[in-house]
Amino acid sequence: MTPDQYLQQAEKALFQIFSGIDAQVKENLRRVLIAMRRHQVGVHHFSSVSGYGHGDLGRQTLDRVFAEVMGAEAAAVRVQFVSGTHAIACALFGVLRPGDELLAVAGAPYDTLEEVIGLRGQNQGSLREFGIHYRQLNLTAAGEINWEALANAILPHTRMVLIQRSCGYTWRQSLAIADIEKIIKLVKQQNPETVCFVDNCYGEFVEDREPPAVGADLMAGSLIKNPGGTIVIAGGYVAGRADLVEQACCRLTAPGVGSEGGATFDQNRLLFQGLFLAPQMVGEAIKGNHLTAMVFQELGYPVNPLPGAPRRDVIQAIKLGSPEKIIAFCKAIQQYSPIGSYLNPVPAQMPGYESELVMAGGTFIDGSTSEFSADGPLREPYVVFCQGGTHWTHVAIALEAAIEAVGKNEG
């Protein structure tokens, strides 16, 4: 079959799934609209202040809207967070103290957190250098949470549990909200004071609830991923218990300043509008994920998640099996990107990552991956990770080129 025929066949098979995604988008959008109405968002909230950022009415209102949408007591949505990793780091350093233990319960954390924790690098002020202990529960051989080990894992000095919702650069299932709820219940049964923290990157608006709604004490993520709706130009967020959000903000700014500081530099309108657009953008990305999974499974490649499986984030992994195919795939996606289509992705080191990466990211916001993008570390088993997609039809067009580039799996 031609690439177009593969895609047409998949599109017909996915009709009912696409309809279900639209219904999910409607419910998530309803939640956003209710919060905006309750807090009486108006054009006056688009104005900003300069300098210290004190008394920014738009920022304060956005925090309250965001908290309600996420099912949290409080939130801080800030352009001063340079990335999701930065927001997560502020949460970790804000809450943890020397002698505390951080326990990762979903295996190894995402690559960019390794130097934050102190698993790589030195003399950078990592958690380890501040006397904060780290432990992790490895996944089972099947790539699942080790529930038996978790049931007895909390020690007296385990101050925080790290729950990474997305698979990152691993071949595992991302966590469903139901999984996160089960983890939190097991942790709280052992010690109600242990803080359950969720790295929520790539997971926002995929389901009808967010982690605080099922008991998460704190979570963090990036605004240039899901909740920014592809138009927010920078930033991240923390949300959860009010005291913990404030502790994270004190690490972002300074003790005594906390959430009261940080000018929004005339970005309030985009922040509100991005939140409004986010459910739709996430829905389109999920459609693109299903399409990608179905086509590449038909071509003989292992895919994760499987076609038609419930989605837990906006990432679709394809095990291509060789560095050459990862590079070829990314080149094809880049050629059909709206920005930088003339560029040629090549493997390179990136700050915070151990392995060389190859990335196709022709996005309007640098590094956002919210338009259809693909990347992967050049290491075994040579998996490419696809994210985003502002509309599934763009994904379909780009996949035509990707199918041509890698062909069927003959292995």
FENSULZI-V803298 format. One record per residue. N is the residue number from 0. RES is the residue in one small letter. SS is DSSP state (~ for helix, > for strand, _ for the rest). PHI is phi in degrees with one decimal (none if undefined). OMEGA is omega in whole degrees, 0 to 359 (999 if undefined). Layout:
n:N res:RES ss:SS phi:PHI omega:OMEGA
n:N res:RES ss:SS phi:PHI omega:OMEGA
//
This chain:
n:0 res:m ss:_ phi:none omega:175
n:1 res:t ss:_ phi:-79.3 omega:176
n:2 res:p ss:~ phi:-54.5 omega:181
n:3 res:d ss:~ phi:-63.7 omega:180
n:4 res:q ss:~ phi:-68.2 omega:174
n:5 res:y ss:~ phi:-56.6 omega:184
n:6 res:l ss:~ phi:-70.2 omega:179
n:7 res:q ss:~ phi:-62.0 omega:179
n:8 res:q ss:~ phi:-63.0 omega:180
n:9 res:a ss:~ phi:-67.2 omega:181
n:10 res:e ss:~ phi:-60.0 omega:179
n:11 res:k ss:~ phi:-64.9 omega:182
n:12 res:a ss:~ phi:-68.2 omega:185
n:13 res:l ss:_ phi:-96.2 omega:186
n:14 res:f ss:~ phi:-55.3 omega:182
n:15 res:q ss:~ phi:-67.6 omega:179
n:16 res:i ss:~ phi:-64.2 omega:178
n:17 res:f ss:~ phi:-61.2 omega:179
n:18 res:s ss:~ phi:-63.8 omega:177
n:19 res:g ss:~ phi:-64.9 omega:177
n:20 res:i ss:~ phi:-63.7 omega:178
n:21 res:d ss:~ phi:-59.8 omega:178
n:22 res:a ss:~ phi:-65.0 omega:177
n:23 res:q ss:~ phi:-65.3 omega:177
n:24 res:v ss:~ phi:-57.1 omega:181
n:25 res:k ss:~ phi:-59.4 omega:181
n:26 res:e ss:~ phi:-69.3 omega:178
n:27 res:n ss:~ phi:-67.9 omega:177
n:28 res:l ss:~ phi:-65.7 omega:177
n:29 res:r ss:~ phi:-57.5 omega:179
n:30 res:r ss:~ phi:-62.7 omega:178
n:31 res:v ss:~ phi:-65.3 omega:182
n:32 res:l ss:~ phi:-63.3 omega:179
n:33 res:i ss:~ phi:-61.8 omega:180
n:34 res:a ss:~ phi:-65.6 omega:179
n:35 res:m ss:~ phi:-65.4 omega:178
n:36 res:r ss:~ phi:-69.0 omega:182
n:37 res:r ss:~ phi:-61.9 omega:182
n:38 res:h ss:_ phi:-96.6 omega:172
n:39 res:q ss:_ phi:51.3 omega:178
n:40 res:v ss:_ phi:-65.8 omega:179
n:41 res:g ss:_ phi:-136.8 omega:183
n:42 res:v ss:~ phi:-63.2 omega:179
n:43 res:h ss:~ phi:-65.7 omega:178
n:44 res:h ss:~ phi:-77.6 omega:179
n:45 res:f ss:~ phi:-80.3 omega:179
n:46 res:s ss:_ phi:-68.2 omega:183
n:47 res:s ss:_ phi:-132.7 omega:173
n:48 res:v ss:_ phi:-122.5 omega:182
n:49 res:s ss:_ phi:-109.5 omega:175
n:50 res:g ss:_ phi:65.6 omega:183
n:51 res:y ss:_ phi:-65.0 omega:183
n:52 res:g ss:_ phi:86.8 omega:180
n:53 res:h ss:_ phi:-68.6 omega:175
n:54 res:g ss:_ phi:68.8 omega:179
n:55 res:d ss:_ phi:-79.8 omega:185
n:56 res:l ss:~ phi:-61.5 omega:179
n:57 res:g ss:~ phi:-62.8 omega:180
n:58 res:r ss:~ phi:-64.3 omega:181
n:59 res:q ss:~ phi:-63.7 omega:180
n:60 res:t ss:~ phi:-70.0 omega:177
n:61 res:l ss:~ phi:-60.4 omega:178
n:62 res:d ss:~ phi:-57.2 omega:182
n:63 res:r ss:~ phi:-70.2 omega:177
n:64 res:v ss:~ phi:-62.2 omega:183
n:65 res:f ss:~ phi:-61.2 omega:180
n:66 res:a ss:~ phi:-60.2 omega:180
n:67 res:e ss:~ phi:-64.1 omega:180
n:68 res:v ss:~ phi:-60.8 omega:183
n:69 res:m ss:~ phi:-87.1 omega:181
n:70 res:g ss:_ phi:71.6 omega:185
n:71 res:a ss:_ phi:-109.6 omega:177
n:72 res:e ss:_ phi:-72.8 omega:181
n:73 res:a ss:> phi:-152.9 omega:177
n:74 res:a ss:> phi:-151.2 omega:172
n:75 res:a ss:> phi:-131.9 omega:181
n:76 res:v ss:> phi:-106.8 omega:191
n:77 res:r ss:> phi:-136.0 omega:173
n:78 res:v ss:_ phi:-74.2 omega:180
n:79 res:q ss:_ phi:-73.9 omega:171
n:80 res:f ss:_ phi:-70.7 omega:184
n:81 res:v ss:_ phi:-81.3 omega:182
n:82 res:s ss:_ phi:-169.3 omega:173
n:83 res:g ss:~ phi:-62.0 omega:178
n:84 res:t ss:~ phi:-59.6 omega:179
n:85 res:h ss:~ phi:-64.5 omega:179
n:86 res:a ss:~ phi:-62.0 omega:178
n:87 res:i ss:~ phi:-63.5 omega:180
n:88 res:a ss:~ phi:-60.8 omega:178
n:89 res:c ss:~ phi:-62.8 omega:178
n:90 res:a ss:~ phi:-64.9 omega:181
n:91 res:l ss:~ phi:-65.9 omega:182
n:92 res:f ss:~ phi:-70.3 omega:179
n:93 res:g ss:~ phi:-71.0 omega:186
n:94 res:v ss:~ phi:-97.8 omega:186
n:95 res:l ss:_ phi:-80.3 omega:180
n:96 res:r ss:_ phi:-130.6 omega:179
n:97 res:p ss:_ phi:-51.6 omega:182
n:98 res:g ss:_ phi:95.5 omega:177
n:99 res:d ss:_ phi:-72.0 omega:174
n:100 res:e ss:> phi:-117.6 omega:170
n:101 res:l ss:> phi:-105.0 omega:181
n:102 res:l ss:> phi:-114.8 omega:174
n:103 res:a ss:> phi:-87.7 omega:188
n:104 res:v ss:_ phi:-105.5 omega:181
n:105 res:a ss:_ phi:-117.2 omega:180
n:106 res:g ss:_ phi:79.2 omega:183
n:107 res:a ss:_ phi:-64.0 omega:180
n:108 res:p ss:_ phi:-75.1 omega:178
n:109 res:y ss:_ phi:-57.6 omega:187
n:110 res:d ss:~ phi:-49.1 omega:186
n:111 res:t ss:~ phi:-71.2 omega:177
n:112 res:l ss:~ phi:-89.3 omega:184
n:113 res:e ss:~ phi:-61.9 omega:179
n:114 res:e ss:~ phi:-78.9 omega:173
n:115 res:v ss:~ phi:-63.4 omega:181
n:116 res:i ss:~ phi:-73.6 omega:183
n:117 res:g ss:_ phi:110.1 omega:177
n:118 res:l ss:_ phi:-76.1 omega:173
n:119 res:r ss:_ phi:-134.7 omega:176
n:120 res:g ss:_ phi:75.6 omega:177
n:121 res:q ss:_ phi:-155.0 omega:181
n:122 res:n ss:_ phi:59.6 omega:179
n:123 res:q ss:_ phi:-116.8 omega:183
n:124 res:g ss:_ phi:79.8 omega:180
n:125 res:s ss:_ phi:-72.3 omega:175
n:126 res:l ss:_ phi:-56.4 omega:181
n:127 res:r ss:~ phi:-60.7 omega:181
n:128 res:e ss:~ phi:-68.7 omega:176
n:129 res:f ss:~ phi:-96.2 omega:175
n:130 res:g ss:_ phi:78.0 omega:177
n:131 res:i ss:_ phi:-99.1 omega:185
n:132 res:h ss:> phi:-83.0 omega:180
n:133 res:y ss:> phi:-131.9 omega:176
n:134 res:r ss:> phi:-144.7 omega:176
n:135 res:q ss:> phi:-136.7 omega:172
n:136 res:l ss:_ phi:-96.1 omega:179
n:137 res:n ss:_ phi:-71.8 omega:177
n:138 res:l ss:_ phi:-71.1 omega:175
n:139 res:t ss:_ phi:-70.7 omega:179
n:140 res:a ss:_ phi:-59.7 omega:179
n:141 res:a ss:_ phi:-86.5 omega:179
n:142 res:g ss:_ phi:80.6 omega:181
n:143 res:e ss:_ phi:-106.0 omega:172
n:144 res:i ss:_ phi:-59.3 omega:177
n:145 res:n ss:_ phi:-84.0 omega:186
n:146 res:w ss:~ phi:-64.5 omega:181
n:147 res:e ss:~ phi:-64.8 omega:179
n:148 res:a ss:~ phi:-67.2 omega:182
n:149 res:l ss:~ phi:-63.3 omega:184
n:150 res:a ss:_ phi:-63.1 omega:180
n:151 res:n ss:_ phi:-132.0 omega:190
n:152 res:a ss:_ phi:-94.1 omega:188
n:153 res:i ss:_ phi:-82.2 omega:179
n:154 res:l ss:_ phi:-98.4 omega:181
n:155 res:p ss:_ phi:-57.2 omega:182
n:156 res:h ss:_ phi:-99.5 omega:176
n:157 res:t ss:> phi:-76.8 omega:184
n:158 res:r ss:> phi:-78.6 omega:185
n:159 res:m ss:> phi:-143.4 omega:172
n:160 res:v ss:> phi:-108.0 omega:178
n:161 res:l ss:> phi:-97.8 omega:180
n:162 res:i ss:> phi:-115.3 omega:179
n:163 res:q ss:> phi:-90.1 omega:186
n:164 res:r ss:_ phi:-69.3 omega:184
n:165 res:s ss:_ phi:-86.8 omega:182
n:166 res:c ss:_ phi:-71.0 omega:186
n:167 res:g ss:_ phi:63.2 omega:178
n:168 res:y ss:_ phi:-96.9 omega:178
n:169 res:t ss:_ phi:-126.9 omega:181
n:170 res:w ss:_ phi:-94.8 omega:177
n:171 res:r ss:_ phi:-133.3 omega:174
n:172 res:q ss:_ phi:-70.8 omega:170
n:173 res:s ss:_ phi:-68.3 omega:187
n:174 res:l ss:_ phi:-86.3 omega:172
n:175 res:a ss:_ phi:-80.3 omega:176
n:176 res:i ss:~ phi:-57.5 omega:178
n:177 res:a ss:~ phi:-62.3 omega:177
n:178 res:d ss:~ phi:-65.0 omega:180
n:179 res:i ss:~ phi:-62.3 omega:178
n:180 res:e ss:~ phi:-61.7 omega:180
n:181 res:k ss:~ phi:-65.7 omega:178
n:182 res:i ss:~ phi:-59.8 omega:183
n:183 res:i ss:~ phi:-61.4 omega:180
n:184 res:k ss:~ phi:-61.9 omega:179
n:185 res:l ss:~ phi:-64.4 omega:180
n:186 res:v ss:~ phi:-65.9 omega:184
n:187 res:k ss:~ phi:-67.9 omega:175
n:188 res:q ss:~ phi:-63.7 omega:181
n:189 res:q ss:~ phi:-84.1 omega:178
n:190 res:n ss:_ phi:-156.2 omega:182
n:191 res:p ss:_ phi:-61.9 omega:183
n:192 res:e ss:_ phi:-87.2 omega:178
n:193 res:t ss:_ phi:-67.4 omega:182
n:194 res:v ss:> phi:-79.9 omega:176
n:195 res:c ss:> phi:-96.3 omega:184
n:196 res:f ss:> phi:-111.0 omega:182
n:197 res:v ss:> phi:-113.9 omega:166
n:198 res:d ss:> phi:-78.3 omega:189
n:199 res:n ss:_ phi:-96.5 omega:183
n:200 res:c ss:_ phi:-56.4 omega:178
n:201 res:y ss:_ phi:73.6 omega:184
n:202 res:g ss:_ phi:-105.2 omega:186
n:203 res:e ss:_ phi:-61.8 omega:176
n:204 res:f ss:_ phi:66.5 omega:176
n:205 res:v ss:_ phi:-76.6 omega:175
n:206 res:e ss:_ phi:-115.3 omega:185
n:207 res:d ss:_ phi:-91.8 omega:177
n:208 res:r ss:_ phi:-139.4 omega:176
n:209 res:e ss:_ phi:-113.7 omega:187
n:210 res:p ss:~ phi:-51.6 omega:179
n:211 res:p ss:~ phi:-60.5 omega:180
n:212 res:a ss:~ phi:-70.1 omega:179
n:213 res:v ss:~ phi:-116.1 omega:172
n:214 res:g ss:_ phi:106.8 omega:178
n:215 res:a ss:_ phi:-62.5 omega:180
n:216 res:d ss:_ phi:-78.2 omega:184
n:217 res:l ss:> phi:-158.1 omega:173
n:218 res:m ss:> phi:-147.9 omega:180
n:219 res:a ss:> phi:-148.3 omega:179
n:220 res:g ss:> phi:-168.1 omega:185
n:221 res:s ss:> phi:-105.1 omega:175
n:222 res:l ss:_ phi:-85.4 omega:177
n:223 res:i ss:_ phi:-94.9 omega:168
n:224 res:k ss:_ phi:-109.7 omega:189
n:225 res:n ss:~ phi:-51.9 omega:192
n:226 res:p ss:~ phi:-74.6 omega:178
n:227 res:g ss:~ phi:-89.4 omega:175
n:228 res:g ss:_ phi:58.5 omega:179
n:229 res:t ss:_ phi:75.6 omega:184
n:230 res:i ss:_ phi:-116.1 omega:178
n:231 res:v ss:_ phi:-73.1 omega:191
n:232 res:i ss:_ phi:-87.4 omega:179
n:233 res:a ss:_ phi:-172.1 omega:170
n:234 res:g ss:_ phi:121.6 omega:178
n:235 res:g ss:> phi:-156.5 omega:182
n:236 res:y ss:> phi:-148.2 omega:164
n:237 res:v ss:> phi:-129.0 omega:181
n:238 res:a ss:> phi:-152.2 omega:179
n:239 res:g ss:> phi:152.4 omega:177
n:240 res:r ss:_ phi:-61.9 omega:186
n:241 res:a ss:~ phi:-60.3 omega:182
n:242 res:d ss:~ phi:-66.6 omega:181
n:243 res:l ss:~ phi:-73.9 omega:175
n:244 res:v ss:~ phi:-60.0 omega:180
n:245 res:e ss:~ phi:-66.1 omega:177
n:246 res:q ss:~ phi:-62.7 omega:177
n:247 res:a ss:~ phi:-64.2 omega:180
n:248 res:c ss:~ phi:-67.4 omega:177
n:249 res:c ss:~ phi:-66.1 omega:175
n:250 res:r ss:~ phi:-81.5 omega:177
n:251 res:l ss:~ phi:-67.8 omega:181
n:252 res:t ss:_ phi:-102.1 omega:178
n:253 res:a ss:_ phi:-163.0 omega:174
n:254 res:p ss:_ phi:-55.5 omega:183
n:255 res:g ss:_ phi:93.2 omega:176
n:256 res:v ss:_ phi:-100.2 omega:176
n:257 res:g ss:~ phi:51.4 omega:186
n:258 res:s ss:~ phi:-78.1 omega:182
n:259 res:e ss:~ phi:-80.5 omega:183
n:260 res:g ss:_ phi:-108.7 omega:175
n:261 res:g ss:_ phi:111.6 omega:178
n:262 res:a ss:_ phi:-66.1 omega:182
n:263 res:t ss:_ phi:-97.9 omega:171
n:264 res:f ss:_ phi:50.9 omega:177
n:265 res:d ss:_ phi:60.8 omega:180
n:266 res:q ss:_ phi:-101.3 omega:186
n:267 res:n ss:~ phi:-58.2 omega:181
n:268 res:r ss:~ phi:-61.6 omega:179
n:269 res:l ss:~ phi:-65.2 omega:180
n:270 res:l ss:~ phi:-65.2 omega:176
n:271 res:f ss:~ phi:-65.8 omega:183
n:272 res:q ss:~ phi:-67.7 omega:178
n:273 res:g ss:~ phi:-62.1 omega:177
n:274 res:l ss:~ phi:-63.5 omega:178
n:275 res:f ss:~ phi:-63.1 omega:182
n:276 res:l ss:~ phi:-79.4 omega:191
n:277 res:a ss:~ phi:-55.9 omega:181
n:278 res:p ss:~ phi:-57.3 omega:180
n:279 res:q ss:~ phi:-67.2 omega:181
n:280 res:m ss:~ phi:-63.8 omega:178
n:281 res:v ss:~ phi:-65.3 omega:178
n:282 res:g ss:~ phi:-59.8 omega:178
n:283 res:e ss:~ phi:-64.9 omega:178
n:284 res:a ss:~ phi:-63.3 omega:179
n:285 res:i ss:~ phi:-65.5 omega:175
n:286 res:k ss:~ phi:-59.6 omega:178
n:287 res:g ss:~ phi:-61.3 omega:176
n:288 res:n ss:~ phi:-58.8 omega:180
n:289 res:h ss:~ phi:-60.7 omega:180
n:290 res:l ss:~ phi:-62.9 omega:180
n:291 res:t ss:~ phi:-60.8 omega:181
n:292 res:a ss:~ phi:-61.3 omega:184
n:293 res:m ss:~ phi:-66.1 omega:183
n:294 res:v ss:~ phi:-67.4 omega:185
n:295 res:f ss:~ phi:-78.1 omega:170
n:296 res:q ss:~ phi:-67.0 omega:178
n:297 res:e ss:~ phi:-61.8 omega:178
n:298 res:l ss:_ phi:-81.8 omega:174
n:299 res:g ss:_ phi:99.4 omega:181
n:300 res:y ss:_ phi:-97.2 omega:172
n:301 res:p ss:> phi:-64.1 omega:180
n:302 res:v ss:> phi:-129.6 omega:180
n:303 res:n ss:> phi:-146.8 omega:1
n:304 res:p ss:_ phi:-71.7 omega:177
n:305 res:l ss:_ phi:-72.9 omega:177
n:306 res:p ss:_ phi:-58.0 omega:178
n:307 res:g ss:_ phi:81.6 omega:179
n:308 res:a ss:_ phi:-71.4 omega:177
n:309 res:p ss:_ phi:-57.7 omega:181
n:310 res:r ss:_ phi:-93.2 omega:181
n:311 res:r ss:_ phi:-119.8 omega:172
n:312 res:d ss:_ phi:-157.4 omega:184
n:313 res:v ss:_ phi:-105.7 omega:182
n:314 res:i ss:> phi:-112.5 omega:174
n:315 res:q ss:> phi:-122.4 omega:181
n:316 res:a ss:> phi:-102.2 omega:176
n:317 res:i ss:> phi:-129.9 omega:179
n:318 res:k ss:> phi:-86.8 omega:184
n:319 res:l ss:_ phi:-83.6 omega:170
n:320 res:g ss:_ phi:91.0 omega:179
n:321 res:s ss:_ phi:-154.3 omega:177
n:322 res:p ss:~ phi:-63.0 omega:181
n:323 res:e ss:~ phi:-62.5 omega:180
n:324 res:k ss:~ phi:-72.4 omega:176
n:325 res:i ss:~ phi:-61.4 omega:180
n:326 res:i ss:~ phi:-64.3 omega:180
n:327 res:a ss:~ phi:-63.0 omega:179
n:328 res:f ss:~ phi:-60.9 omega:182
n:329 res:c ss:~ phi:-65.0 omega:177
n:330 res:k ss:~ phi:-62.0 omega:180
n:331 res:a ss:~ phi:-64.8 omega:179
n:332 res:i ss:~ phi:-64.6 omega:181
n:333 res:q ss:~ phi:-61.9 omega:181
n:334 res:q ss:~ phi:-63.5 omega:179
n:335 res:y ss:_ phi:-111.2 omega:173
n:336 res:s ss:_ phi:-89.2 omega:180
n:337 res:p ss:_ phi:-69.7 omega:182
n:338 res:i ss:_ phi:-120.2 omega:176
n:339 res:g ss:_ phi:70.0 omega:181
n:340 res:s ss:_ phi:-63.8 omega:182
n:341 res:y ss:_ phi:-83.9 omega:183
n:342 res:l ss:_ phi:-81.2 omega:184
n:343 res:n ss:_ phi:-119.3 omega:182
n:344 res:p ss:_ phi:-60.1 omega:177
n:345 res:v ss:_ phi:-132.3 omega:179
n:346 res:p ss:_ phi:-62.2 omega:180
n:347 res:a ss:> phi:-159.6 omega:173
n:348 res:q ss:_ phi:-76.1 omega:175
n:349 res:m ss:_ phi:-129.2 omega:180
n:350 res:p ss:_ phi:-56.0 omega:177
n:351 res:g ss:_ phi:94.4 omega:182
n:352 res:y ss:_ phi:-109.3 omega:180
n:353 res:e ss:_ phi:-81.6 omega:183
n:354 res:s ss:_ phi:-92.1 omega:170
n:355 res:e ss:_ phi:-63.9 omega:179
n:356 res:l ss:> phi:-120.0 omega:166
n:357 res:v ss:> phi:-121.2 omega:189
n:358 res:m ss:> phi:-135.2 omega:168
n:359 res:a ss:> phi:-108.0 omega:185
n:360 res:g ss:_ phi:-146.7 omega:179
n:361 res:g ss:_ phi:-82.8 omega:187
n:362 res:t ss:_ phi:-102.9 omega:180
n:363 res:f ss:_ phi:-71.3 omega:175
n:364 res:i ss:_ phi:-108.2 omega:186
n:365 res:d ss:_ phi:-58.2 omega:177
n:366 res:g ss:_ phi:85.4 omega:188
n:367 res:s ss:_ phi:-71.9 omega:186
n:368 res:t ss:_ phi:59.9 omega:184
n:369 res:s ss:_ phi:-81.6 omega:164
n:370 res:e ss:_ phi:-74.3 omega:185
n:371 res:f ss:_ phi:-58.1 omega:183
n:372 res:s ss:> phi:-143.4 omega:181
n:373 res:a ss:> phi:-153.1 omega:177
n:374 res:d ss:> phi:-159.3 omega:178
n:375 res:g ss:> phi:-173.6 omega:175
n:376 res:p ss:> phi:-77.7 omega:180
n:377 res:l ss:_ phi:-84.4 omega:178
n:378 res:r ss:_ phi:-149.3 omega:178
n:379 res:e ss:_ phi:-56.5 omega:4
n:380 res:p ss:_ phi:-94.3 omega:177
n:381 res:y ss:_ phi:61.0 omega:181
n:382 res:v ss:> phi:-110.1 omega:173
n:383 res:v ss:> phi:-102.6 omega:183
n:384 res:f ss:> phi:-114.2 omega:180
n:385 res:c ss:> phi:-98.1 omega:178
n:386 res:q ss:> phi:-136.4 omega:169
n:387 res:g ss:_ phi:69.5 omega:183
n:388 res:g ss:_ phi:134.1 omega:184
n:389 res:t ss:_ phi:-67.6 omega:172
n:390 res:h ss:_ phi:-152.4 omega:188
n:391 res:w ss:~ phi:-63.6 omega:179
n:392 res:t ss:~ phi:-66.1 omega:174
n:393 res:h ss:~ phi:-65.6 omega:177
n:394 res:v ss:~ phi:-58.5 omega:181
n:395 res:a ss:~ phi:-61.2 omega:180
n:396 res:i ss:~ phi:-64.1 omega:181
n:397 res:a ss:~ phi:-66.5 omega:181
n:398 res:l ss:~ phi:-66.3 omega:176
n:399 res:e ss:~ phi:-54.8 omega:180
n:400 res:a ss:~ phi:-68.7 omega:181
n:401 res:a ss:~ phi:-66.2 omega:177
n:402 res:i ss:~ phi:-63.2 omega:177
n:403 res:e ss:~ phi:-59.3 omega:187
n:404 res:a ss:~ phi:-71.9 omega:186
n:405 res:v ss:~ phi:-107.6 omega:178
n:406 res:g ss:_ phi:65.5 omega:180
n:407 res:k ss:_ phi:-73.9 omega:176
n:408 res:n ss:_ phi:-83.6 omega:182
n:409 res:e ss:_ phi:-96.4 omega:184
n:410 res:g ss:_ phi:-76.4 omega:999
//
